[in-house]
Amino acid sequence: MNRKIICLLALLLALGQQGCKKFLNVKPLDRLSGNAFLQNREDIENNLWDTYGLLRDKLGSCPFLPNAGDIRSGMMAESPEEAGRNYVHFVSQNDLATFIALRGNDGLYHWVELTRWQGFYKVIQAANNLYYEVGRREFADVSATQRKQYQAEAVFLRCISYWLMVRVWGDVPYYADPYHSDPLPREKMVTVVKNCLDDLAKVKDDLPWQYSDPAYVGVRATKGALLTLMMELDVWNAGFDKANAKSYFQQAADMGTELVNSGQYELLLLSDYRKLFQGRTKESLFEIAQNANYNEIIMYNTFSDLVLHYPYKRPVATHQHSYSYFRADFLRMLFPSGQPDARVQYWFDENMFADNGDFQYLKFVNVYAINDQEDYNPDGNVIIFRYADGVLLLAEALAELGRNAEAITQLNSVRRRALSNPYTGPSGDALKDEIFAERARELMGEGHYYFDLVRTGRIFNSKWCYYPLTKLQFDMGAWTWPLDPAIQNQNPLVQLNTYWTN
């Protein structure tokens, strides 16, 4: 291991230790690694890959996306035959305080990570520092275009971290300067999102649409990923900043139109869907890589752990049933009888409406254990953004702006891929509901559904949310996750989420 790598690892270790001891307390870089740090393009690449790795570490620290994005809607239930995943019961009923008290220190799942944001701040710290250092240093082997690209990647990593945090905890401390060490109070999430949108807009043309190196496809930020992140931020704020909702939807429509008109991405044939989750396809915009061959898998922290049984989960003696299932009433609403949809054929089996552990959801099945004694989940990549997500966000924004014909065109492009009938119904609320339902169908299990409920207000509606919130509960923050009180030891300016402290 050469000296540069040793210095880099020392830096990352130091950042991690500081993040655990005191909020945003980072020593100046030169005091940690001297002049050996960030001397050339290889150093920058190594630093970027490690920063992406910090994001992967946080998302893999517990079943983060499955619980925060899917289970919490209540449209999934714990299988009566299996008790190994009883957290489904607590999370789906929004009994998060009991859940964390009983299971927070679980040695396998590390549930307490859903109450801690420090891992995301490690990403933010590293991204801010990299942006600063790349901007101020001279590199003989880095062109001006490459310099801008690296800084744009740093901005993307910072902003995707804030996006992930505000959806889970609401207001969060915000900073974008390097080596920040002073405690900060929580900033209003609408302001945080606005800051991210402004920063992303400044660098959106500095990222490539695609990479020539196949190893970078999907796992490094592209212009398509950045545009989709902006769309996600826009529609989030539209749900909370009602007075300015139209301007947010207009920007989302502009970003989505640019994404579609680029012609750089495409919807794969549904028959090739397994390739999508194997990773690095023309539909992928941003994903977290897994590979069992290199022992790089998140294991129990992925969605497939909940909804598969033998022969897709082994050994046979302990995996006769899935741990969880989608409620049959929910599936019948999304996939009405008599209406064609090839996703039913590819993603479900004959037990689609079983309402018990016989249910399986086969969307993420690609590679699984060969030896009957192995206990592995499919090692497909965790997709954060893909082209279908962006297209449906565009459809939603267009519908909200009253551009109904354009919205239907985008909606039907996704339905066409699923071999479904085109939407020919009315505009207005019916069209908006259909776009929402199409996102639920298409992105099922990918960590979007609950957040779509929150931002659109459908979390109050029992049609879409099995355990709906009241307006009072929502306003008190019942849609957020609790925060670990230990955060206040690190930053006394932070106030905990009120709903979970009463």
Secondary structure as a PSIPRED ss2 file (coil, helix, strand):
# PSIPRED VFORMAT (PSIPRED V4.0)

   1 M C   1.000  0.000  0.000
   2 N C   1.000  0.000  0.000
   3 R H   0.000  1.000  0.000
   4 K H   0.000  1.000  0.000
   5 I H   0.000  1.000  0.000
   6 I H   0.000  1.000  0.000
   7 C H   0.000  1.000  0.000
   8 L H   0.000  1.000  0.000
   9 L H   0.000  1.000  0.000
  10 A H   0.000  1.000  0.000
  11 L H   0.000  1.000  0.000
  12 L H   0.000  1.000  0.000
  13 L H   0.000  1.000  0.000
  14 A H   0.000  1.000  0.000
  15 L H   0.000  1.000  0.000
  16 G H   0.000  1.000  0.000
  17 Q H   0.000  1.000  0.000
  18 Q H   0.000  1.000  0.000
  19 G H   0.000  1.000  0.000
  20 C H   0.000  1.000  0.000
  21 K H   0.000  1.000  0.000
  22 K C   1.000  0.000  0.000
  23 F C   1.000  0.000  0.000
  24 L C   1.000  0.000  0.000
  25 N C   1.000  0.000  0.000
  26 V C   1.000  0.000  0.000
  27 K C   1.000  0.000  0.000
  28 P C   1.000  0.000  0.000
  29 L H   0.000  1.000  0.000
  30 D H   0.000  1.000  0.000
  31 R H   0.000  1.000  0.000
  32 L H   0.000  1.000  0.000
  33 S H   0.000  1.000  0.000
  34 G H   0.000  1.000  0.000
  35 N H   0.000  1.000  0.000
  36 A H   0.000  1.000  0.000
  37 F C   1.000  0.000  0.000
  38 L C   1.000  0.000  0.000
  39 Q C   1.000  0.000  0.000
  40 N C   1.000  0.000  0.000
  41 R H   0.000  1.000  0.000
  42 E H   0.000  1.000  0.000
  43 D H   0.000  1.000  0.000
  44 I H   0.000  1.000  0.000
  45 E H   0.000  1.000  0.000
  46 N H   0.000  1.000  0.000
  47 N H   0.000  1.000  0.000
  48 L H   0.000  1.000  0.000
  49 W H   0.000  1.000  0.000
  50 D H   0.000  1.000  0.000
  51 T H   0.000  1.000  0.000
  52 Y H   0.000  1.000  0.000
  53 G H   0.000  1.000  0.000
  54 L H   0.000  1.000  0.000
  55 L H   0.000  1.000  0.000
  56 R H   0.000  1.000  0.000
  57 D H   0.000  1.000  0.000
  58 K H   0.000  1.000  0.000
  59 L H   0.000  1.000  0.000
  60 G C   1.000  0.000  0.000
  61 S C   1.000  0.000  0.000
  62 C C   1.000  0.000  0.000
  63 P C   1.000  0.000  0.000
  64 F H   0.000  1.000  0.000
  65 L H   0.000  1.000  0.000
  66 P H   0.000  1.000  0.000
  67 N H   0.000  1.000  0.000
  68 A H   0.000  1.000  0.000
  69 G H   0.000  1.000  0.000
  70 D H   0.000  1.000  0.000
  71 I H   0.000  1.000  0.000
  72 R H   0.000  1.000  0.000
  73 S H   0.000  1.000  0.000
  74 G C   1.000  0.000  0.000
  75 M C   1.000  0.000  0.000
  76 M E   0.000  0.000  1.000
  77 A E   0.000  0.000  1.000
  78 E E   0.000  0.000  1.000
  79 S C   1.000  0.000  0.000
  80 P C   1.000  0.000  0.000
  81 E C   1.000  0.000  0.000
  82 E C   1.000  0.000  0.000
  83 A C   1.000  0.000  0.000
  84 G C   1.000  0.000  0.000
  85 R C   1.000  0.000  0.000
  86 N C   1.000  0.000  0.000
  87 Y H   0.000  1.000  0.000
  88 V H   0.000  1.000  0.000
  89 H H   0.000  1.000  0.000
  90 F H   0.000  1.000  0.000
  91 V H   0.000  1.000  0.000
  92 S H   0.000  1.000  0.000
  93 Q C   1.000  0.000  0.000
  94 N C   1.000  0.000  0.000
  95 D C   1.000  0.000  0.000
  96 L H   0.000  1.000  0.000
  97 A H   0.000  1.000  0.000
  98 T H   0.000  1.000  0.000
  99 F H   0.000  1.000  0.000
 100 I H   0.000  1.000  0.000
 101 A H   0.000  1.000  0.000
 102 L H   0.000  1.000  0.000
 103 R H   0.000  1.000  0.000
 104 G C   1.000  0.000  0.000
 105 N C   1.000  0.000  0.000
 106 D C   1.000  0.000  0.000
 107 G C   1.000  0.000  0.000
 108 L C   1.000  0.000  0.000
 109 Y C   1.000  0.000  0.000
 110 H C   1.000  0.000  0.000
 111 W H   0.000  1.000  0.000
 112 V H   0.000  1.000  0.000
 113 E H   0.000  1.000  0.000
 114 L H   0.000  1.000  0.000
 115 T H   0.000  1.000  0.000
 116 R C   1.000  0.000  0.000
 117 W C   1.000  0.000  0.000
 118 Q H   0.000  1.000  0.000
 119 G H   0.000  1.000  0.000
 120 F H   0.000  1.000  0.000
 121 Y H   0.000  1.000  0.000
 122 K H   0.000  1.000  0.000
 123 V H   0.000  1.000  0.000
 124 I H   0.000  1.000  0.000
 125 Q H   0.000  1.000  0.000
 126 A H   0.000  1.000  0.000
 127 A H   0.000  1.000  0.000
 128 N H   0.000  1.000  0.000
 129 N H   0.000  1.000  0.000
 130 L H   0.000  1.000  0.000
 131 Y H   0.000  1.000  0.000
 132 Y H   0.000  1.000  0.000
 133 E H   0.000  1.000  0.000
 134 V H   0.000  1.000  0.000
 135 G H   0.000  1.000  0.000
 136 R H   0.000  1.000  0.000
 137 R C   1.000  0.000  0.000
 138 E C   1.000  0.000  0.000
 139 F C   1.000  0.000  0.000
 140 A C   1.000  0.000  0.000
 141 D C   1.000  0.000  0.000
 142 V C   1.000  0.000  0.000
 143 S C   1.000  0.000  0.000
 144 A H   0.000  1.000  0.000
 145 T H   0.000  1.000  0.000
 146 Q H   0.000  1.000  0.000
 147 R H   0.000  1.000  0.000
 148 K H   0.000  1.000  0.000
 149 Q H   0.000  1.000  0.000
 150 Y H   0.000  1.000  0.000
 151 Q H   0.000  1.000  0.000
 152 A H   0.000  1.000  0.000
 153 E H   0.000  1.000  0.000
 154 A H   0.000  1.000  0.000
 155 V H   0.000  1.000  0.000
 156 F H   0.000  1.000  0.000
 157 L H   0.000  1.000  0.000
 158 R H   0.000  1.000  0.000
 159 C H   0.000  1.000  0.000
 160 I H   0.000  1.000  0.000
 161 S H   0.000  1.000  0.000
 162 Y H   0.000  1.000  0.000
 163 W H   0.000  1.000  0.000
 164 L H   0.000  1.000  0.000
 165 M H   0.000  1.000  0.000
 166 V H   0.000  1.000  0.000
 167 R H   0.000  1.000  0.000
 168 V H   0.000  1.000  0.000
 169 W H   0.000  1.000  0.000
 170 G C   1.000  0.000  0.000
 171 D C   1.000  0.000  0.000
 172 V E   0.000  0.000  1.000
 173 P C   1.000  0.000  0.000
 174 Y C   1.000  0.000  0.000
 175 Y C   1.000  0.000  0.000
 176 A C   1.000  0.000  0.000
 177 D C   1.000  0.000  0.000
 178 P C   1.000  0.000  0.000
 179 Y C   1.000  0.000  0.000
 180 H C   1.000  0.000  0.000
 181 S C   1.000  0.000  0.000
 182 D C   1.000  0.000  0.000
 183 P C   1.000  0.000  0.000
 184 L C   1.000  0.000  0.000
 185 P C   1.000  0.000  0.000
 186 R C   1.000  0.000  0.000
 187 E E   0.000  0.000  1.000
 188 K C   1.000  0.000  0.000
 189 M H   0.000  1.000  0.000
 190 V H   0.000  1.000  0.000
 191 T H   0.000  1.000  0.000
 192 V H   0.000  1.000  0.000
 193 V H   0.000  1.000  0.000
 194 K H   0.000  1.000  0.000
 195 N H   0.000  1.000  0.000
 196 C H   0.000  1.000  0.000
 197 L H   0.000  1.000  0.000
 198 D H   0.000  1.000  0.000
 199 D H   0.000  1.000  0.000
 200 L H   0.000  1.000  0.000
 201 A H   0.000  1.000  0.000
 202 K H   0.000  1.000  0.000
 203 V H   0.000  1.000  0.000
 204 K H   0.000  1.000  0.000
 205 D H   0.000  1.000  0.000
 206 D H   0.000  1.000  0.000
 207 L C   1.000  0.000  0.000
 208 P C   1.000  0.000  0.000
 209 W C   1.000  0.000  0.000
 210 Q C   1.000  0.000  0.000
 211 Y C   1.000  0.000  0.000
 212 S C   1.000  0.000  0.000
 213 D C   1.000  0.000  0.000
 214 P H   0.000  1.000  0.000
 215 A H   0.000  1.000  0.000
 216 Y H   0.000  1.000  0.000
 217 V C   1.000  0.000  0.000
 218 G C   1.000  0.000  0.000
 219 V C   1.000  0.000  0.000
 220 R C   1.000  0.000  0.000
 221 A C   1.000  0.000  0.000
 222 T C   1.000  0.000  0.000
 223 K H   0.000  1.000  0.000
 224 G H   0.000  1.000  0.000
 225 A H   0.000  1.000  0.000
 226 L H   0.000  1.000  0.000
 227 L H   0.000  1.000  0.000
 228 T H   0.000  1.000  0.000
 229 L H   0.000  1.000  0.000
 230 M H   0.000  1.000  0.000
 231 M H   0.000  1.000  0.000
 232 E H   0.000  1.000  0.000
 233 L H   0.000  1.000  0.000
 234 D H   0.000  1.000  0.000
 235 V H   0.000  1.000  0.000
 236 W H   0.000  1.000  0.000
 237 N H   0.000  1.000  0.000
 238 A H   0.000  1.000  0.000
 239 G H   0.000  1.000  0.000
 240 F H   0.000  1.000  0.000
 241 D C   1.000  0.000  0.000
 242 K H   0.000  1.000  0.000
 243 A H   0.000  1.000  0.000
 244 N H   0.000  1.000  0.000
 245 A H   0.000  1.000  0.000
 246 K H   0.000  1.000  0.000
 247 S H   0.000  1.000  0.000
 248 Y H   0.000  1.000  0.000
 249 F H   0.000  1.000  0.000
 250 Q H   0.000  1.000  0.000
 251 Q H   0.000  1.000  0.000
 252 A H   0.000  1.000  0.000
 253 A H   0.000  1.000  0.000
 254 D H   0.000  1.000  0.000
 255 M H   0.000  1.000  0.000
 256 G H   0.000  1.000  0.000
 257 T H   0.000  1.000  0.000
 258 E H   0.000  1.000  0.000
 259 L H   0.000  1.000  0.000
 260 V H   0.000  1.000  0.000
 261 N H   0.000  1.000  0.000
 262 S C   1.000  0.000  0.000
 263 G C   1.000  0.000  0.000
 264 Q C   1.000  0.000  0.000
 265 Y C   1.000  0.000  0.000
 266 E C   1.000  0.000  0.000
 267 L C   1.000  0.000  0.000
 268 L C   1.000  0.000  0.000
 269 L C   1.000  0.000  0.000
 270 L H   0.000  1.000  0.000
 271 S H   0.000  1.000  0.000
 272 D H   0.000  1.000  0.000
 273 Y H   0.000  1.000  0.000
 274 R H   0.000  1.000  0.000
 275 K H   0.000  1.000  0.000
 276 L H   0.000  1.000  0.000
 277 F H   0.000  1.000  0.000
 278 Q H   0.000  1.000  0.000
 279 G C   1.000  0.000  0.000
 280 R C   1.000  0.000  0.000
 281 T C   1.000  0.000  0.000
 282 K C   1.000  0.000  0.000
 283 E C   1.000  0.000  0.000
 284 S E   0.000  0.000  1.000
 285 L E   0.000  0.000  1.000
 286 F E   0.000  0.000  1.000
 287 E E   0.000  0.000  1.000
 288 I E   0.000  0.000  1.000
 289 A C   1.000  0.000  0.000
 290 Q C   1.000  0.000  0.000
 291 N E   0.000  0.000  1.000
 292 A H   0.000  1.000  0.000
 293 N H   0.000  1.000  0.000
 294 Y H   0.000  1.000  0.000
 295 N C   1.000  0.000  0.000
 296 E E   0.000  0.000  1.000
 297 I C   1.000  0.000  0.000
 298 I C   1.000  0.000  0.000
 299 M H   0.000  1.000  0.000
 300 Y H   0.000  1.000  0.000
 301 N H   0.000  1.000  0.000
 302 T C   1.000  0.000  0.000
 303 F H   0.000  1.000  0.000
 304 S H   0.000  1.000  0.000
 305 D H   0.000  1.000  0.000
 306 L C   1.000  0.000  0.000
 307 V C   1.000  0.000  0.000
 308 L C   1.000  0.000  0.000
 309 H C   1.000  0.000  0.000
 310 Y C   1.000  0.000  0.000
 311 P C   1.000  0.000  0.000
 312 Y C   1.000  0.000  0.000
 313 K C   1.000  0.000  0.000
 314 R C   1.000  0.000  0.000
 315 P C   1.000  0.000  0.000
 316 V H   0.000  1.000  0.000
 317 A H   0.000  1.000  0.000
 318 T H   0.000  1.000  0.000
 319 H C   1.000  0.000  0.000
 320 Q C   1.000  0.000  0.000
 321 H C   1.000  0.000  0.000
 322 S C   1.000  0.000  0.000
 323 Y C   1.000  0.000  0.000
 324 S E   0.000  0.000  1.000
 325 Y E   0.000  0.000  1.000
 326 F E   0.000  0.000  1.000
 327 R C   1.000  0.000  0.000
 328 A H   0.000  1.000  0.000
 329 D H   0.000  1.000  0.000
 330 F H   0.000  1.000  0.000
 331 L H   0.000  1.000  0.000
 332 R H   0.000  1.000  0.000
 333 M H   0.000  1.000  0.000
 334 L H   0.000  1.000  0.000
 335 F C   1.000  0.000  0.000
 336 P C   1.000  0.000  0.000
 337 S C   1.000  0.000  0.000
 338 G C   1.000  0.000  0.000
 339 Q C   1.000  0.000  0.000
 340 P C   1.000  0.000  0.000
 341 D C   1.000  0.000  0.000
 342 A H   0.000  1.000  0.000
 343 R H   0.000  1.000  0.000
 344 V H   0.000  1.000  0.000
 345 Q H   0.000  1.000  0.000
 346 Y H   0.000  1.000  0.000
 347 W H   0.000  1.000  0.000
 348 F E   0.000  0.000  1.000
 349 D C   1.000  0.000  0.000
 350 E C   1.000  0.000  0.000
 351 N C   1.000  0.000  0.000
 352 M C   1.000  0.000  0.000
 353 F C   1.000  0.000  0.000
 354 A C   1.000  0.000  0.000
 355 D C   1.000  0.000  0.000
 356 N C   1.000  0.000  0.000
 357 G C   1.000  0.000  0.000
 358 D C   1.000  0.000  0.000
 359 F C   1.000  0.000  0.000
 360 Q C   1.000  0.000  0.000
 361 Y E   0.000  0.000  1.000
 362 L C   1.000  0.000  0.000
 363 K C   1.000  0.000  0.000
 364 F C   1.000  0.000  0.000
 365 V C   1.000  0.000  0.000
 366 N C   1.000  0.000  0.000
 367 V C   1.000  0.000  0.000
 368 Y C   1.000  0.000  0.000
 369 A C   1.000  0.000  0.000
 370 I C   1.000  0.000  0.000
 371 N C   1.000  0.000  0.000
 372 D C   1.000  0.000  0.000
 373 Q C   1.000  0.000  0.000
 374 E C   1.000  0.000  0.000
 375 D C   1.000  0.000  0.000
 376 Y C   1.000  0.000  0.000
 377 N C   1.000  0.000  0.000
 378 P C   1.000  0.000  0.000
 379 D C   1.000  0.000  0.000
 380 G C   1.000  0.000  0.000
 381 N C   1.000  0.000  0.000
 382 V E   0.000  0.000  1.000
 383 I E   0.000  0.000  1.000
 384 I E   0.000  0.000  1.000
 385 F E   0.000  0.000  1.000
 386 R E   0.000  0.000  1.000
 387 Y H   0.000  1.000  0.000
 388 A H   0.000  1.000  0.000
 389 D H   0.000  1.000  0.000
 390 G H   0.000  1.000  0.000
 391 V H   0.000  1.000  0.000
 392 L H   0.000  1.000  0.000
 393 L H   0.000  1.000  0.000
 394 L H   0.000  1.000  0.000
 395 A H   0.000  1.000  0.000
 396 E H   0.000  1.000  0.000
 397 A H   0.000  1.000  0.000
 398 L H   0.000  1.000  0.000
 399 A H   0.000  1.000  0.000
 400 E H   0.000  1.000  0.000
 401 L C   1.000  0.000  0.000
 402 G C   1.000  0.000  0.000
 403 R C   1.000  0.000  0.000
 404 N H   0.000  1.000  0.000
 405 A H   0.000  1.000  0.000
 406 E H   0.000  1.000  0.000
 407 A H   0.000  1.000  0.000
 408 I H   0.000  1.000  0.000
 409 T H   0.000  1.000  0.000
 410 Q H   0.000  1.000  0.000
 411 L H   0.000  1.000  0.000
 412 N H   0.000  1.000  0.000
 413 S H   0.000  1.000  0.000
 414 V H   0.000  1.000  0.000
 415 R H   0.000  1.000  0.000
 416 R H   0.000  1.000  0.000
 417 R H   0.000  1.000  0.000
 418 A C   1.000  0.000  0.000
 419 L C   1.000  0.000  0.000
 420 S C   1.000  0.000  0.000
 421 N C   1.000  0.000  0.000
 422 P C   1.000  0.000  0.000
 423 Y C   1.000  0.000  0.000
 424 T C   1.000  0.000  0.000
 425 G C   1.000  0.000  0.000
 426 P C   1.000  0.000  0.000
 427 S C   1.000  0.000  0.000
 428 G C   1.000  0.000  0.000
 429 D H   0.000  1.000  0.000
 430 A H   0.000  1.000  0.000
 431 L H   0.000  1.000  0.000
 432 K H   0.000  1.000  0.000
 433 D H   0.000  1.000  0.000
 434 E H   0.000  1.000  0.000
 435 I H   0.000  1.000  0.000
 436 F H   0.000  1.000  0.000
 437 A H   0.000  1.000  0.000
 438 E H   0.000  1.000  0.000
 439 R H   0.000  1.000  0.000
 440 A H   0.000  1.000  0.000
 441 R H   0.000  1.000  0.000
 442 E H   0.000  1.000  0.000
 443 L C   1.000  0.000  0.000
 444 M C   1.000  0.000  0.000
 445 G C   1.000  0.000  0.000
 446 E C   1.000  0.000  0.000
 447 G C   1.000  0.000  0.000
 448 H C   1.000  0.000  0.000
 449 Y H   0.000  1.000  0.000
 450 Y H   0.000  1.000  0.000
 451 F H   0.000  1.000  0.000
 452 D H   0.000  1.000  0.000
 453 L H   0.000  1.000  0.000
 454 V H   0.000  1.000  0.000
 455 R H   0.000  1.000  0.000
 456 T H   0.000  1.000  0.000
 457 G C   1.000  0.000  0.000
 458 R H   0.000  1.000  0.000
 459 I H   0.000  1.000  0.000
 460 F H   0.000  1.000  0.000
 461 N C   1.000  0.000  0.000
 462 S C   1.000  0.000  0.000
 463 K C   1.000  0.000  0.000
 464 W C   1.000  0.000  0.000
 465 C C   1.000  0.000  0.000
 466 Y C   1.000  0.000  0.000
 467 Y C   1.000  0.000  0.000
 468 P C   1.000  0.000  0.000
 469 L C   1.000  0.000  0.000
 470 T C   1.000  0.000  0.000
 471 K H   0.000  1.000  0.000
 472 L H   0.000  1.000  0.000
 473 Q H   0.000  1.000  0.000
 474 F H   0.000  1.000  0.000
 475 D H   0.000  1.000  0.000
 476 M C   1.000  0.000  0.000
 477 G C   1.000  0.000  0.000
 478 A C   1.000  0.000  0.000
 479 W C   1.000  0.000  0.000
 480 T C   1.000  0.000  0.000
 481 W C   1.000  0.000  0.000
 482 P C   1.000  0.000  0.000
 483 L C   1.000  0.000  0.000
 484 D C   1.000  0.000  0.000
 485 P C   1.000  0.000  0.000
 486 A C   1.000  0.000  0.000
 487 I H   0.000  1.000  0.000
 488 Q H   0.000  1.000  0.000
 489 N H   0.000  1.000  0.000
 490 Q H   0.000  1.000  0.000
 491 N C   1.000  0.000  0.000
 492 P C   1.000  0.000  0.000
 493 L C   1.000  0.000  0.000
 494 V C   1.000  0.000  0.000
 495 Q C   1.000  0.000  0.000
 496 L C   1.000  0.000  0.000
 497 N C   1.000  0.000  0.000
 498 T H   0.000  1.000  0.000
 499 Y H   0.000  1.000  0.000
 500 W H   0.000  1.000  0.000
 501 T C   1.000  0.000  0.000
 502 N C   1.000  0.000  0.000
